[in-house]
Amino acid sequence: AQSKHDEYVVNEVITQDKLSIIIYNLITIEIWKEKVFPLIVDKINNELSLKTYMILYEEATLVTMLQILLYHQTSMEEGSSDDALLELVDYCHRKLVSIVTNKVNVDHFNCHLVDENNPS
């Protein structure tokens, strides 16, 4: 966008009306992380750790993609429905509240680390 070149990916996402689907996937991953991940975090072994990481990493990827897409004026004008944008605002609000209230459980994100003093 800064280099004033055509952005084919942004145009295609908007043309195909996929912005709402990206927001829907982001909300779905958030719900999975909140409801399912705490139930299985203790059962994750070395074989499943990469798959679990990829699911958690997808949320960051979608947020970055939305950041790039929403930078363009056309994405806000014609790329998404009001309901999807409202869901995105709610998502951002929930994330900010969880950061401010220290609701984020650091242990869930360090489950792959091995304690050097107590090897299992």
SERO-4910 file (N, C-alpha, C, O; in steps of 0.05 Angstrom, whole numbers):
BEGIN
 pado doro    nc1    nc2    nc3   cac1   cac2   cac3    cc1    cc2    cc3    oc1    oc2    oc3
  Ala    A     16    -24      0      0      0      0     17     25      0     11     45    -13
  Gln    A     39     25     14     57     48     16     71     52    -11     78     75    -18
  Ser    A     77     31    -25     92     33    -50     74     40    -74     84     43    -96
  Lys    A     48     43    -70     29     51    -91     27     31   -113     21     38   -136
  His    A     33      5   -108     30    -16   -128      2    -29   -124    -10    -27   -103
  Asp    A     -6    -42   -145    -31    -57   -143    -28    -80   -123     -7    -93   -122
  Glu    A    -48    -84   -107    -48   -105    -87    -68   -126    -95    -92   -124    -89
  Tyr    A    -58   -146   -109    -75   -166   -121    -90   -183   -100   -113   -190   -103
  Val    A    -76   -190    -79    -88   -206    -58   -111   -191    -44   -132   -202    -40
  Val    A   -106   -166    -37   -126   -150    -24   -150   -147    -43   -173   -150    -34
  Asn    A   -146   -141    -68   -168   -138    -87   -184   -164    -90   -208   -163    -92
  Glu    A   -170   -186    -91   -183   -212    -94   -200   -219    -69   -222   -230    -72
  Val    A   -189   -215    -46   -204   -220    -21   -229   -204    -20   -251   -214    -13
  Ile    A   -227   -179    -28   -251   -161    -27   -270   -169    -49   -295   -169    -45
  Thr    A   -260   -175    -73   -278   -182    -95   -293   -208    -90   -316   -210    -96
  Gln    A   -279   -227    -78   -292   -253    -72   -308   -253    -46   -319   -273    -38
  Asp    A   -308   -230    -32   -323   -226     -7   -314   -246     14   -331   -260     27
  Lys    A   -288   -248     19   -277   -267     38   -269   -254     65   -261   -268     83
  Leu    A   -272   -228     67   -265   -215     92   -282   -224    115   -272   -229    137
  Ser    A   -307   -228    111   -325   -239    132   -317   -267    140   -319   -274    164
  Ile    A   -308   -283    121   -300   -310    128   -274   -310    144   -271   -326    162
  Ile    A   -256   -292    139   -232   -290    155   -239   -282    183   -227   -293    202
  Ile    A   -257   -263    186   -266   -255    213   -280   -278    227   -275   -282    251
  Tyr    A   -296   -293    213   -310   -316    225   -290   -337    234   -293   -348    256
  Asn    A   -269   -342    218   -248   -361    227   -233   -351    251   -226   -367    268
  Leu    A   -228   -326    252   -215   -314    276   -231   -318    301   -220   -326    322
  Ile    A   -257   -314    300   -274   -317    323   -276   -347    330   -276   -354    354
  Thr    A   -276   -364    310   -277   -393    316   -252   -403    330   -254   -418    349
  Ile    A   -229   -393    322   -204   -400    335   -204   -390    364   -194   -403    382
  Glu    A   -214   -365    367   -215   -354    394   -232   -371    413   -224   -377    436
  Ile    A   -255   -380    403   -272   -397    420   -259   -424    425   -260   -434    448
  Trp    A   -245   -435    405   -231   -461    409   -210   -457    431   -207   -474    448
  Lys    A   -195   -435    429   -174   -430    448   -184   -427    476   -171   -435    496
  Glu    A   -208   -415    479   -219   -410    505   -233   -435    517   -231   -440    541
  Lys    A   -247   -450    500   -263   -473    510   -249   -500    508   -252   -516    527
  Val    A   -235   -505    487   -224   -532    482   -195   -534    491   -187   -553    505
  Phe    A   -179   -514    485   -150   -516    490   -144   -521    520   -127   -537    526
  Pro    A   -157   -507    539   -151   -513    567   -157   -542    575   -145   -553    594
  Leu    A   -176   -555    561   -183   -583    567   -162   -603    557   -158   -624    568
  Ile    A   -147   -595    536   -128   -614    524    -99   -607    529    -81   -622    521
  Val    A    -94   -584    541    -66   -574    543    -49   -593    559    -25   -596    552
  Asp    A    -60   -607    579    -44   -625    594    -39   -652    580    -21   -667    587
  Lys    A    -54   -657    559    -51   -683    545    -35   -680    519    -31   -699    504
  Ile    A    -25   -656    514     -9   -652    489     18   -664    493     33   -658    512
  Asn    A     25   -682    475     52   -694    476     68   -684    452     59   -666    438
  Asn    A     92   -694    449    109   -685    427     98   -689    400    103   -673    381
  Glu    A     82   -710    396     70   -715    370     49   -695    362     46   -689    339
  Leu    A     35   -684    382     13   -665    376     21   -636    380      6   -618    373
  Ser    A     45   -631    390     52   -603    396     53   -586    371     45   -562    372
  Leu    A     63   -596    349     65   -580    325     37   -574    314     32   -551    305
  Lys    A     19   -593    314     -8   -588    305    -22   -567    322    -36   -550    312
  Thr    A    -18   -569    348    -30   -550    366    -18   -522    362    -33   -502    362
  Tyr    A      8   -521    358     21   -496    352     10   -483    327      5   -458    327
  Met    A      5   -498    307     -5   -487    282    -33   -475    285    -39   -455    273
  Ile    A    -49   -488    302    -76   -477    307    -74   -451    322    -88   -431    315
  Leu    A    -56   -450    341    -53   -425    357    -40   -403    339    -46   -380    342
  Tyr    A    -22   -411    322     -8   -392    304    -27   -381    284    -23   -358    274
  Glu    A    -48   -396    276    -67   -386    256    -81   -361    265    -87   -344    249
  Glu    A    -86   -359    291    -99   -334    301    -82   -310    295    -92   -289    286
  Ala    A    -56   -312    301    -38   -289    296    -36   -284    266    -35   -260    258
  Thr    A    -37   -304    250    -35   -301    221    -60   -286    210    -58   -268    194
  Leu    A    -84   -294    220   -108   -281    212   -110   -252    221   -119   -235    206
  Val    A   -100   -247    245   -100   -219    255    -82   -202    237    -88   -179    230
  Thr    A    -58   -213    230    -40   -198    213    -52   -193    185    -50   -172    174
  Met    A    -65   -214    175    -78   -211    149   -100   -190    150   -103   -173    131
  Leu    A   -116   -190    171   -137   -169    174   -125   -141    176   -136   -122    166
  Gln    A   -103   -139    190    -90   -114    193    -82   -103    165    -86    -79    160
  Ile    A    -72   -120    148    -64   -111    121    -89   -105    105    -89    -84     91
  Leu    A   -109   -122    106   -133   -118     90   -148    -93     98   -157    -77     81
  Leu    A   -151    -88    124   -167    -66    133   -152    -39    131   -164    -18    136
  Tyr    A   -127    -40    124   -112    -15    119   -123     -1     94   -120     23     92
  His    A   -134    -16     76   -144     -5     51   -173      5     54   -189     -9     67
  Gln    A   -178     28     43   -205     40     45   -226     23     32   -249     22     42
  Thr    A   -220     10     10   -240     -6     -4   -250    -30     12   -273    -38      9
  Ser    A   -233    -40     30   -242    -63     46   -263    -55     66   -281    -70     73
  Met    A   -261    -30     76   -282    -21     94   -307    -13     80   -329    -15     91
  Glu    A   -305     -4     55   -328      6     41   -345    -17     29   -369    -17     31
  Glu    A   -332    -37     18   -346    -58      3   -339    -86     10   -350   -105      0
  Gly    A   -320    -89     28   -309   -116     33   -322   -132     54   -317   -157     55
  Ser    A   -338   -121     71   -349   -137     93   -376   -126    102   -383   -103     97
  Ser    A   -391   -144    115   -417   -136    125   -413   -122    152   -392   -124    165
  Asp    A   -433   -107    160   -432    -93    186   -430   -113    209   -417   -108    229
  Asp    A   -444   -136    207   -443   -156    228   -414   -167    232   -406   -170    255
  Ala    A   -400   -172    210   -373   -182    212   -355   -162    225   -338   -169    242
  Leu    A   -358   -137    217   -341   -116    229   -347   -112    259   -330   -106    275
  Leu    A   -373   -115    266   -380   -113    294   -368   -136    310   -359   -132    333
  Glu    A   -368   -160    298   -355   -183    311   -325   -178    315   -313   -185    335
  Leu    A   -312   -165    295   -284   -159    297   -278   -138    319   -259   -141    333
  Val    A   -295   -118    321   -292    -99    343   -296   -113    370   -281   -107    389
  Asp    A   -315   -130    372   -319   -145    397   -295   -162    403   -286   -164    427
  Tyr    A   -283   -175    383   -259   -191    387   -236   -174    398   -223   -182    417
  Cys    A   -232   -151    385   -211   -133    395   -215   -124    423   -197   -122    439
  His    A   -240   -118    430   -247   -110    457   -241   -132    477   -230   -127    498
  Arg    A   -249   -157    470   -244   -179    488   -214   -184    493   -205   -189    515
  Lys    A   -198   -181    471   -169   -184    474   -157   -162    492   -140   -168    508
  Leu    A   -166   -138    488   -155   -116    505   -163   -120    534   -147   -115    552
  Val    A   -188   -128    539   -197   -133    566   -181   -155    579   -174   -154    603
  Ser    A   -176   -176    564   -161   -199    575   -132   -191    582   -120   -201    601
  Ile    A   -121   -173    566    -94   -164    572    -93   -146    597    -76   -149    614
  Val    A   -113   -128    599   -114   -109    621   -119   -124    647   -109   -116    668
  Thr    A   -136   -144    647   -144   -158    671   -126   -182    678   -131   -197    696
  Asn    A   -104   -185    662    -85   -207    666    -99   -234    666    -92   -252    681
  Lys    A   -119   -237    648   -134   -262    645   -118   -283    629   -124   -306    630
  Val    A    -97   -274    615    -81   -293    599    -65   -311    617    -50   -301    634
  Asn    A    -68   -337    614    -53   -356    630    -27   -364    615    -28   -377    595
  Val    A     -5   -354    626     21   -358    613     28   -388    612     42   -396    594
  Asp    A     19   -404    632     26   -432    632     16   -447    608     29   -466    599
  His    A     -7   -438    597    -17   -451    573      1   -447    549      2   -464    531
  Phe    A     16   -426    548     33   -420    525     61   -430    530     78   -429    512
  Asn    A     67   -440    554     94   -451    559     92   -481    565    111   -492    577
  Cys    A     71   -494    556     67   -522    562     88   -540    548     93   -562    556
  His    A    101   -530    527    121   -545    513    148   -544    526    166   -560    518
  Leu    A    152   -526    545    178   -523    557    183   -544    578    164   -553    592
  Val    A    208   -553    580    215   -574    600    230   -561    622    248   -545    617
  Asp    A    222   -567    647    236   -556    670    263   -570    672    264   -594    675
  Glu    A    285   -554    671    311   -566    672    318   -578    699    334   -596    701
  Asn    A    305   -568    720    311   -579    747    295   -604    753    303   -620    770
  Asn    A    274   -609    738    257   -632    743    250   -645    716    227   -643    707
  Pro    A    269   -658    703    263   -671    677    245   -695    681    248   -711    699
  Ser    A    225   -697    664    205   -719    666    210   -740    645    195   -759    644
***
